[in-house]
């Protein structure tokens, strides 16, 4: 029987998702050895590269805008590329006076703000929320201590550019601890939650104050700056994050090497080693052409 060569564990993968091209580019600038990937059935594109100085391969996907798109493509990436963790990285509007343009917010909680019931007495909110992965949040706090805000964010399919709107008032009333607003994270968080394996972390750079100055701030280059800051924060988190350990197997199970000093044979995992043991009952085996001792 030919010798079975030992296998090495492939580099673990983290999926980094973005909604805008400038966010995608800010992350891509950190990667090396980049290859293009195409989903064999749906044609979804990704780029996968190494993050120098870490054990991670990064699968980078530009999903586009909106919660439904985010949920659908997050689920697709999870089943296709099987990442160990998911980071959603990009820009957001700030909702608090002490959150400045260019600051980074790591979401401890993601609110979906559009669920509710319209009644004659007004709109009654029915909040839904997803918490950050504890493992990823802990790595982020260690990596970004003093450099980021760890607070909840609000998510809805709307670009908020009016500080005096009814929606702004409702967010302040019902989601008072949210410090930023954007359009995709609830879809990402929900898809990862349903998958039940990989954890999710949302990292956003603040590009405007969700008010009428949004267009002016965007014209000053606030979006690229916020995207660069969010990407740098994500990289810092991944430098801190360690892959999950592999589970050590019983050395008596699976492939094993012959204990005959004159041999150098490794047997595959379909062999049972009964040496030094008692087995009461019939079993079926095959000969390897040598004497049985």
SERO-4910 file (N, C-alpha, C, O; in steps of 0.05 Angstrom, whole numbers):
BEGIN
 pado doro    nc1    nc2    nc3   cac1   cac2   cac3    cc1    cc2    cc3    oc1    oc2    oc3
  Unk    A     17    -24      0      0      0      0     18     25      0     37     26     16
  Unk    A     12     44    -17     30     68    -18     27     84      8      7     84     21
  Unk    A     49     98     14     49    114     38     30    138     35     29    151     15
  Unk    A     15    143     56     -4    165     57     11    190     67     22    190     89
  Unk    A     12    210     50     27    234     58     11    251     78    -14    253     76
  Unk    A     24    263     97     10    279    117     -2    304    103      9    315     85
  Unk    A    -25    311    113    -38    335    102    -35    359    121    -33    355    145
  Unk    A    -34    383    110    -32    407    127    -58    421    126    -72    421    106
  Unk    A    -65    434    148    -90    449    149    -88    474    131    -69    489    132
  Unk    A   -108    478    113   -108    501     96   -110    527    113   -120    526    135
  Unk    A   -101    549    102   -103    574    116   -132    581    121   -148    579    102
  Unk    A   -139    588    145   -167    595    151   -175    621    137   -158    638    131
  Unk    A   -201    623    131   -211    646    116   -229    663    132   -245    653    148
  Unk    A   -227    689    129   -246    709    139   -258    723    115   -244    731     97
  Unk    A   -285    724    115   -298    739     94   -301    769    102   -311    774    124
  Unk    A   -292    787     85   -295    815     90   -314    826     68   -308    825     44
  Unk    A   -337    835     77   -358    844     59   -360    875     59   -356    888     80
  Unk    A   -365    886     36   -368    915     33   -393    921     16   -403    903      2
  Unk    A   -403    946     17   -426    953      1   -418    973    -21   -433    975    -41
  Unk    A   -396    987    -19   -388   1007    -38   -360   1000    -49   -344    988    -36
  Unk    A   -355   1009    -74   -329   1004    -86   -306   1016    -71   -284   1005    -69
  Unk    A   -310   1040    -60   -288   1053    -45   -282   1038    -19   -259   1038    -10
  Unk    A   -302   1025     -7   -297   1008     16   -281    983      8   -263    975     22
  Unk    A   -289    972    -14   -276    948    -25   -246    954    -30   -229    939    -23
  Unk    A   -242    977    -43   -214    984    -50   -197    989    -25   -173    983    -25
  Unk    A   -209   1000     -5   -194   1006     20   -184    980     33   -163    980     45
  Unk    A   -200    959     32   -192    933     43   -172    920     24   -152    908     33
  Unk    A   -177    920     -2   -160    907    -21   -132    917    -20   -113    901    -25
  Unk    A   -128    942    -13   -101    954    -11    -83    939     10    -59    941      9
  Unk    A    -95    925     28    -80    911     50    -73    883     42    -58    870     57
  Unk    A    -83    872     20    -80    844     14    -57    839     -6    -50    856    -23
  Unk    A    -45    816     -5    -25    807    -24    -34    780    -36    -52    767    -26
  Unk    A    -20    772    -57    -25    746    -70    -55    742    -76    -67    722    -70
  Unk    A    -66    763    -88    -95    763    -93   -103    746   -117    -90    748   -138
  Unk    A   -123    730   -114   -134    715   -136   -164    721   -139   -177    728   -120
  Unk    A   -174    718   -164   -202    723   -169   -217    697   -167   -208    676   -176
  Unk    A   -241    698   -155   -258    675   -152   -286    682   -164   -295    705   -163
  Unk    A   -298    662   -176   -325    665   -187   -342    642   -178   -335    619   -181
  Unk    A   -365    648   -167   -384    627   -158   -392    610   -182   -400    621   -202
  Unk    A   -389    583   -181   -393    566   -204   -422    567   -215   -427    561   -238
  Unk    A   -441    573   -198   -469    573   -207   -480    601   -211   -494    606   -231
  Unk    A   -475    619   -192   -489    645   -193   -472    667   -204   -482    689   -210
  Unk    A   -446    663   -207   -429    683   -219   -420    705   -199   -407    724   -208
  Unk    A   -426    702   -174   -417    721   -154   -387    722   -153   -373    701   -154
  Unk    A   -376    746   -153   -347    750   -154   -335    755   -126   -348    768   -109
  Unk    A   -311    746   -122   -296    752    -98   -266    754   -105   -258    743   -125
  Unk    A   -252    767    -88   -222    765    -90   -212    754    -63   -221    762    -42
  Unk    A   -193    736    -66   -182    724    -41   -152    728    -41   -138    722    -60
  Unk    A   -143    738    -19   -114    743    -16   -105    739     13   -121    734     30
  Unk    A    -79    742     16    -68    739     43    -66    766     57    -61    786     44
  Unk    A    -69    765     83    -64    789     99    -37    785    112    -35    770    132
  Unk    A    -16    800    103     11    795    113     12    798    144     -1    816    155
  Unk    A     28    781    155     32    782    184     10    768    200     10    770    225
  Unk    A     -8    755    186    -30    740    200    -32    713    188    -21    707    166
  Unk    A    -47    695    201    -52    668    189    -76    668    170    -84    646    162
  Unk    A    -87    691    164   -113    692    150   -111    696    120    -93    710    110
  Unk    A   -129    682    106   -136    689     79   -161    706     80   -179    699     96
  Unk    A   -163    727     64   -186    745     64   -201    740     38   -190    743     17
  Unk    A   -227    734     41   -245    732     18   -261    758     17   -278    763     35
  Unk    A   -255    775     -2   -267    802     -3   -289    803    -24   -285    795    -47
  Unk    A   -313    812    -16   -336    813    -33   -349    841    -32   -354    851    -11
  Unk    A   -353    852    -56   -368    877    -59   -397    870    -64   -404    863    -86
  Unk    A   -414    872    -43   -441    862    -45   -461    882    -59   -480    873    -72
  Unk    A   -456    907    -56   -476    927    -64   -492    935    -40   -488    926    -18
  Unk    A   -511    953    -45   -526    966    -23   -552    952    -17   -564    938    -34
  Unk    A   -561    955      8   -587    946     17   -587    921     34   -569    904     31
  Unk    A   -606    919     52   -606    896     71   -613    870     57   -601    849     65
  Unk    A   -631    869     38   -638    844     25   -614    833      9   -609    809     10
  Unk    A   -601    850     -6   -577    841    -20   -556    831     -1   -543    811     -6
  Unk    A   -552    846     21   -532    838     41   -538    810     52   -520    794     55
  Unk    A   -563    806     59   -570    780     71   -566    757     51   -555    736     58
  Unk    A   -575    761     26   -573    740      6   -544    733      0   -536    710     -1
  Unk    A   -527    754     -4   -499    748    -12   -483    739     12   -463    724      9
  Unk    A   -490    748     36   -475    737     59   -480    707     62   -461    692     66
  Unk    A   -505    698     59   -511    670     60   -496    655     38   -485    633     43
  Unk    A   -494    667     15   -480    654     -8   -450    651     -2   -438    630     -7
  Unk    A   -438    672      9   -410    671     16   -404    650     38   -384    636     37
  Unk    A   -422    648     57   -419    629     79   -418    600     68   -401    584     76
  Unk    A   -437    594     50   -438    566     40   -417    561     18   -408    538     15
  Unk    A   -408    582      5   -389    579    -17   -360    578     -7   -346    559    -14
  Unk    A   -352    597      9   -324    600     17   -319    591     46   -296    589     54
  Unk    A   -340    585     61   -338    574     88   -318    589    106   -299    577    116
  Unk    A   -323    615    110   -305    631    126   -309    624    156   -330    615    164
  Unk    A   -287    628    171   -289    624    200   -302    648    214   -312    645    236
  Unk    A   -301    671    201   -313    695    212   -321    714    189   -311    711    167
  Unk    A   -339    732    195   -348    752    175   -345    780    186   -355    785    208
  Unk    A   -332    797    171   -330    825    178   -344    841    157   -339    837    133
  Unk    A   -361    860    165   -373    878    146   -361    905    151   -363    916    173
  Unk    A   -348    916    131   -331    940    135   -339    962    115   -342    957     91
  Unk    A   -342    986    126   -349   1008    108   -356   1033    123   -345   1038    144
  Unk    A   -373   1050    111   -379   1076    122   -408   1078    133   -424   1060    127
  Unk    A   -413   1098    149   -439   1102    161   -442   1131    168   -423   1146    169
  Unk    A   -467   1139    174   -473   1165    183   -473   1166    214   -484   1147    226
  Unk    A   -462   1187    225   -462   1189    255   -487   1201    266   -499   1219    253
  Unk    A   -496   1192    289   -521   1201    302   -516   1216    328   -535   1228    339
  Unk    A   -492   1217    337   -486   1230    363   -465   1252    359   -448   1251    342
  Unk    A   -468   1273    376   -450   1296    373   -421   1288    380   -402   1301    369
  Unk    A   -417   1268    397   -389   1261    404   -377   1240    386   -354   1231    391
  Unk    A   -391   1234    364   -379   1216    344   -372   1233    320   -390   1244    307
  Unk    A   -346   1236    315   -337   1254    294   -333   1241    267   -331   1216    266
  Unk    A   -334   1257    246   -328   1246    219   -299   1235    219   -281   1249    227
  Unk    A   -297   1211    209   -271   1197    209   -268   1178    232   -250   1160    231
  Unk    A   -284   1180    253   -283   1161    275   -292   1133    265   -306   1130    245
  Unk    A   -283   1113    280   -291   1085    274   -310   1075    296   -305   1079    320
  Unk    A   -332   1062    287   -351   1050    306   -351   1020    301   -354   1011    278
  Unk    A   -348   1005    322   -351    976    322   -378    970    335   -382    977    358
  Unk    A   -395    957    320   -423    953    329   -424    931    350   -418    908    344
  Unk    A   -432    938    374   -437    918    395   -464    905    391   -470    883    400
  Unk    A   -482    920    377   -509    911    372   -518    924    346   -512    947    340
  Unk    A   -534    909    330   -545    919    305   -575    919    307   -588    899    311
  Unk    A   -587    943    304   -616    946    304   -627    947    276   -617    961    259
  Unk    A   -649    931    271   -665    935    247   -687    954    254   -704    947    270
  Unk    A   -688    977    241   -705    999    251   -732   1001    237   -749   1017    245
  Unk    A   -737    985    216   -762    989    201   -785    970    209   -806    972    197
  Unk    A   -780    952    227   -802    934    236   -821    948    255   -812    962    273
  Unk    A   -847    943    251   -866    956    269   -894    953    260   -900    938    241
  Unk    A   -912    968    272   -941    967    266   -951    996    264   -948   1011    283
  Unk    A   -964   1002    242   -976   1029    239  -1004   1028    251  -1020   1012    242
  Unk    A  -1010   1045    270  -1036   1046    283  -1047   1075    282  -1032   1094    276
  Unk    A  -1073   1079    288  -1084   1106    290  -1069   1123    311  -1070   1148    310
  Unk    A  -1056   1110    330  -1041   1125    350  -1012   1130    342   -997   1141    358
  Unk    A  -1005   1121    318   -977   1125    309   -963   1099    303   -976   1078    304
  Unk    A   -938   1101    297   -922   1077    290   -911   1065    315   -898   1078    331
  Unk    A   -917   1039    319   -907   1025    342   -884   1007    334   -887    988    318
  Unk    A   -860   1013    344   -836    999    336   -836    970    348   -845    965    370
  Unk    A   -826    952    332   -821    925    340   -792    919    336   -784    907    316
  Unk    A   -775    926    355   -746    925    351   -736    896    348   -746    877    360
  Unk    A   -716    894    330   -702    868    327   -673    875    327   -664    895    315
  Unk    A   -657    858    340   -628    865    343   -611    840    343   -620    819    351
  Unk    A   -586    843    335   -566    822    335   -541    832    349   -532    854    343
  Unk    A   -530    817    367   -506    825    381   -481    815    366   -482    796    351
  Unk    A   -460    830    370   -434    822    358   -425    796    369   -430    789    392
  Unk    A   -410    781    353   -397    757    362   -378    764    386   -362    782    383
  Unk    A   -381    750    408   -365    756    432   -335    752    425   -318    769    433
  Unk    A   -329    731    411   -301    725    404   -289    748    387   -266    757    393
  Unk    A   -304    757    367   -294    779    350   -293    805    365   -275    821    361
  Unk    A   -313    810    381   -314    836    396   -291    837    416   -279    859    419
  Unk    A   -284    815    429   -261    815    447   -235    821    433   -219    836    443
  Unk    A   -232    809    409   -208    815    393   -207    844    385   -186    857    386
  Unk    A   -230    855    378   -232    883    370   -225    902    393   -211    922    389
  Unk    A   -235    896    416   -230    913    439   -200    913    446   -189    934    454
  Unk    A   -187    890    443   -159    889    449   -143    904    427   -123    918    434
  Unk    A   -151    901    402   -136    913    380   -141    943    378   -123    958    369
  Unk    A   -165    952    385   -173    980    380   -178    996    405   -192   1017    404
  Unk    A   -167    988    427   -172   1002    452   -164   1031    450   -141   1038    444
  Unk    A   -183   1049    455   -177   1077    453   -178   1089    425   -173   1112    421
  Unk    A   -184   1072    405   -183   1080    377   -210   1077    363   -212   1085    340
  Unk    A   -230   1067    377   -256   1062    364   -278   1065    386   -273   1062    410
  Unk    A   -302   1070    376   -326   1070    393   -339   1043    392   -345   1033    370
  Unk    A   -345   1031    414   -359   1005    415   -388   1011    424   -394   1012    448
  Unk    A   -405   1014    404   -433   1022    409   -452   1009    389   -443    999    369
  Unk    A   -478   1009    395   -498    998    376   -500   1017    352   -494   1041    353
  Unk    A   -510   1005    330   -516   1021    306   -544   1014    296   -554    992    302
  Unk    A   -556   1032    281   -583   1028    270   -580   1023    240   -562   1034    227
  Unk    A   -598   1006    230   -596    998    202   -624    999    189   -643    988    201
  Unk    A   -626   1011    166   -651   1012    151   -646   1017    122   -625   1028    115
  Unk    A   -664   1011    105   -661   1015     76   -668   1044     70   -687   1050     56
  Unk    A   -651   1062     80   -656   1091     76   -630   1106     79   -614   1099     96
  Unk    A   -625   1126     63   -603   1144     67   -614   1168     83   -631   1183     74
  Unk    A   -604   1170    108   -614   1191    126   -597   1216    123   -573   1216    128
  Unk    A   -610   1238    113   -596   1263    109   -612   1286    120   -611   1308    109
  Unk    A   -627   1282    142   -644   1302    153   -645   1298    183   -658   1279    193
  Unk    A   -631   1315    198   -630   1312    227   -656   1319    241   -660   1312    264
  Unk    A   -675   1332    226   -700   1340    238   -724   1322    228   -747   1330    232
  Unk    A   -718   1300    215   -739   1283    204   -753   1267    226   -743   1264    248
  Unk    A   -776   1257    218   -791   1239    237   -775   1214    242   -776   1203    265
  Unk    A   -761   1204    222   -745   1180    226   -723   1185    246   -717   1168    263
  Unk    A   -709   1208    244   -688   1214    263   -700   1215    291   -687   1205    310
  Unk    A   -723   1227    294   -735   1229    321   -742   1201    331   -739   1196    355
  Unk    A   -752   1184    313   -759   1157    322   -735   1141    330   -736   1126    350
  Unk    A   -713   1144    316   -688   1130    323   -679   1140    351   -670   1124    367
  Unk    A   -680   1166    355   -671   1177    381   -689   1167    404   -680   1164    426
  Unk    A   -714   1163    398   -733   1155    418   -732   1125    424   -732   1117    447
  Unk    A   -730   1109    403   -732   1080    407   -705   1066    407   -702   1045    420
  Unk    A   -686   1077    393   -659   1065    391   -638   1085    401   -619   1092    387
  Unk    A   -643   1095    425   -629   1118    435   -599   1114    438   -583   1133    437
  Unk    A   -590   1088    441   -562   1083    445   -547   1079    418   -523   1076    418
  Unk    A   -561   1080    395   -548   1077    369   -533   1102    363   -543   1124    366
  Unk    A   -508   1099    354   -490   1122    348   -485   1126    319   -473   1145    311
  Unk    A   -495   1107    302   -490   1109    273   -513   1095    258   -528   1079    270
  Unk    A   -516   1102    233   -537   1090    216   -526   1083    189   -511   1098    177
  Unk    A   -533   1059    179   -526   1051    152   -547   1031    142   -568   1028    154
  Unk    A   -541   1018    119   -562   1005    104   -560    974    100   -578    962     88
  Unk    A   -539    962    111   -535    934    104   -531    915    128   -537    891    125
  Unk    A   -522    924    151   -511    907    171   -532    887    183   -525    865    191
  Unk    A   -557    895    184   -577    877    194   -580    852    176   -584    830    186
  Unk    A   -577    855    150   -578    833    132   -555    814    136   -558    790    137
  Unk    A   -531    826    140   -507    810    145   -510    795    172   -505    771    173
  Unk    A   -517    809    193   -519    797    219   -540    775    220   -536    754    233
  Unk    A   -563    779    206   -584    759    207   -575    734    192   -580    712    201
  Unk    A   -562    737    169   -553    714    154   -532    697    170   -533    673    170
  Unk    A   -514    711    183   -494    697    199   -507    683    222   -499    661    230
  Unk    A   -526    697    235   -540    685    257   -554    659    249   -553    639    263
  Unk    A   -567    659    226   -581    635    216   -562    612    209   -569    589    213
  Unk    A   -538    620    199   -519    599    193   -508    585    218   -503    561    217
  Unk    A   -506    600    240   -500    588    265   -471    580    270   -466    567    291
  Unk    A   -453    586    252   -425    577    256   -406    601    257   -395    607    278
  Unk    A   -402    615    235   -384    638    235   -396    661    251   -421    665    252
  Unk    A   -379    677    264   -388    701    278   -386    725    260   -372    724    240
  Unk    A   -400    746    267   -400    771    251   -391    795    268   -397    796    292
  Unk    A   -377    813    255   -370    838    268   -373    860    247   -364    858    224
  Unk    A   -386    883    255   -391    905    238   -372    928    245   -372    936    269
  Unk    A   -357    938    226   -338    960    231   -344    982    211   -342    978    187
  Unk    A   -351   1006    221   -359   1028    204   -343   1053    210   -338   1060    233
  Unk    A   -334   1066    189   -322   1093    191   -344   1114    187   -360   1111    169
  Unk    A   -344   1135    203   -364   1155    201   -357   1175    179   -336   1189    180
  Unk    A   -375   1177    159   -369   1195    136   -386   1220    136   -381   1238    120
  Unk    A   -407   1221    152   -424   1245    154   -439   1244    180   -437   1224    195
  Unk    A   -456   1264    185   -471   1265    210   -501   1260    205   -517   1269    221
  Unk    A   -508   1247    183   -535   1240    177   -553   1264    177   -576   1263    187
  Unk    A   -543   1286    166   -559   1311    165   -557   1324    137   -546   1311    119
  Unk    A   -566   1348    135   -567   1361    109   -539   1368     98   -536   1376     75
  Unk    A   -518   1366    115   -491   1371    106   -478   1347     93   -455   1348     86
  Unk    A   -493   1325     90   -481   1300     80   -468   1304     53   -446   1295     49
  Unk    A   -482   1316     34   -471   1320      7   -446   1337      8   -427   1331     -6
  Unk    A   -446   1357     25   -422   1374     28   -398   1359     38   -376   1361     28
  Unk    A   -403   1343     59   -382   1327     71   -371   1306     51   -347   1301     49
  Unk    A   -390   1293     36   -381   1274     16   -363   1287     -4   -344   1276    -14
  Unk    A   -370   1312    -12   -354   1327    -31   -326   1333    -21   -308   1338    -37
  Unk    A   -323   1334      4   -296   1340     16   -279   1315     19   -256   1316     28
  Unk    A   -290   1292     11   -274   1267     12   -277   1252     38   -260   1236     46
  Unk    A   -300   1257     52   -304   1244     78   -308   1214     75   -300   1198     92
  Unk    A   -321   1205     53   -326   1176     49   -300   1160     46   -296   1140     60
  Unk    A   -282   1168     28   -257   1153     26   -241   1153     52   -229   1132     59
  Unk    A   -240   1175     66   -226   1176     92   -238   1157    112   -224   1142    126
  Unk    A   -265   1157    114   -278   1139    132   -274   1110    125   -270   1092    142
  Unk    A   -274   1104     98   -270   1076     89   -242   1067     95   -238   1044    104
  Unk    A   -222   1084     92   -194   1077     98   -192   1071    128   -178   1052    135
  Unk    A   -204   1088    144   -202   1083    173   -216   1057    182   -206   1043    199
  Unk    A   -239   1051    170   -252   1026    176   -236   1002    168   -234    982    182
  Unk    A   -224   1004    144   -207    981    134   -183    977    152   -176    954    158
  Unk    A   -170    999    161   -147    997    179   -156    984    205   -141    968    217
  Unk    A   -179    991    215   -189    979    240   -194    949    236   -187    934    254
  Unk    A   -206    942    214   -211    913    208   -185    898    207   -183    875    218
  Unk    A   -165    909    195   -138    896    193   -127    892    221   -116    871    228
  Unk    A   -129    913    238   -119    911    265   -133    889    281   -121    874    296
  Unk    A   -159    886    277   -174    865    290   -164    837    281   -161    819    297
  Unk    A   -160    834    255   -151    808    245   -122    802    253   -115    778    255
  Unk    A   -106    822    259    -80    816    269    -81    806    298    -64    792    307
  Unk    A   -102    814    312   -106    805    339   -121    778    341   -116    762    359
  Unk    A   -139    773    322   -155    749    322   -139    724    315   -124    724    296
  Unk    A   -143    703    331   -130    678    326   -150    658    314   -173    657    323
  Unk    A   -141    641    295   -159    620    285   -168    601    308   -153    598    327
  Unk    A   -191    589    304   -199    569    323   -180    546    323   -171    538    301
  Unk    A   -174    534    346   -155    511    346   -169    487    334   -193    483    336
  Unk    A   -153    470    322   -163    445    312   -166    425    336   -151    427    355
  Unk    A   -185    407    334   -189    388    355   -169    365    352   -168    352    331
  Unk    A   -154    360    373   -134    338    371   -148    312    371   -166    307    387
  Unk    A   -140    294    353   -153    268    350   -137    248    366   -113    252    372
  Unk    A   -149    225    372   -136    203    385   -115    192    367   -121    184    344
  Unk    A    -89    192    375    -68    182    357    -72    153    348    -59    144    329
  Unk    A    -89    138    363    -94    110    355   -114    108    333   -119     86    323
  Unk    A   -127    130    326   -148    130    305   -136    141    280   -117    156    280
  Unk    A   -149    133    257   -141    145    232   -114    134    223   -107    112    230
  Unk    A    -99    149    206    -74    140    196    -54    135    218    -52    151    237
  Unk    A    -38    114    216    -17    109    235      7     96    221      4     84    200
  Unk    A     30     99    234     55     88    222     61     61    235     57     57    258
  Unk    A     71     43    218     79     17    228     99     19    250    117     36    248
  Unk    A     97      2    271    117      3    293    140    -16    287    157    -21    304
  Unk    A    141    -28    263    163    -46    255    186    -28    247    184    -12    228
  Unk    A    209    -31    260    231    -13    256    242    -15    227    256      3    218
  Unk    A    236    -37    214    247    -41    187    228    -30    166    234    -30    142
  Unk    A    205    -20    175    185    -10    156    181     20    159    188     32    180
  Unk    A    171     32    139    164     61    140    138     65    126    135     81    108
  Unk    A    118     50    135     92     50    122     71     64    139     70     60    163
  Unk    A     55     81    126     33     94    139      7     83    129      3     82    104
  Unk    A    -10     74    147    -35     62    139    -57     84    139    -57    102    156
  Unk    A    -75     82    121    -96    102    118   -117     99    140   -116     80    156
  Unk    A   -136    118    140   -156    119    161   -177     97    160   -194     96    178
  Unk    A   -177     80    138   -197     59    137   -186     33    149   -198     12    145
  Unk    A   -165     35    165   -153     12    178   -159     13    208   -160     35    220
  Unk    A   -163    -10    220   -167    -12    249   -142    -25    261   -132    -45    251
  Unk    A   -132    -13    282   -108    -23    296   -117    -38    321   -124    -26    341
  Unk    A   -116    -65    319   -125    -81    342   -100    -92    358   -103   -110    375
  Unk    A    -77    -82    352    -53    -92    365    -55    -87    395    -61    -64    404
  Unk    A    -50   -107    411    -51   -104    440    -78   -103    452    -82    -94    475
  Unk    A    -99   -111    437   -126   -109    447   -141   -135    442   -132   -152    427
  Unk    A   -164   -137    454   -181   -161    451   -207   -152    437   -219   -132    445
  Unk    A   -215   -167    416   -239   -160    401   -257   -184    400   -249   -204    388
  Unk    A   -280   -183    413   -298   -206    414   -320   -202    392   -338   -186    396
  Unk    A   -318   -216    371   -338   -214    350   -325   -215    322   -301   -210    320
  Unk    A   -341   -220    302   -330   -222    275   -325   -194    263   -339   -175    270
  Unk    A   -306   -193    245   -302   -168    230   -290   -176    203   -278   -197    200
  Unk    A   -293   -159    183   -283   -163    156   -259   -146    152   -259   -122    158
  Unk    A   -237   -158    141   -213   -143    136   -201   -151    109   -212   -169     96
  Unk    A   -180   -138    101   -166   -145     76   -137   -148     82   -126   -135    100
  Unk    A   -124   -164     66    -95   -169     70    -80   -149     53    -88   -141     31
  Unk    A    -57   -141     63    -39   -124     48    -17   -139     34      3   -128     25
  Unk    A    -20   -166     34      0   -183     20     23   -191     37     42   -204     27
  Unk    A     23   -184     63     45   -191     81     35   -210    101     10   -214    105
  Unk    A     53   -224    116     45   -242    137     31   -227    159     38   -204    166
  Unk    A     11   -239    171     -2   -227    194     10   -237    219     13   -262    223
  Unk    A     17   -220    237     30   -228    262     12   -222    285     19   -227    308
***
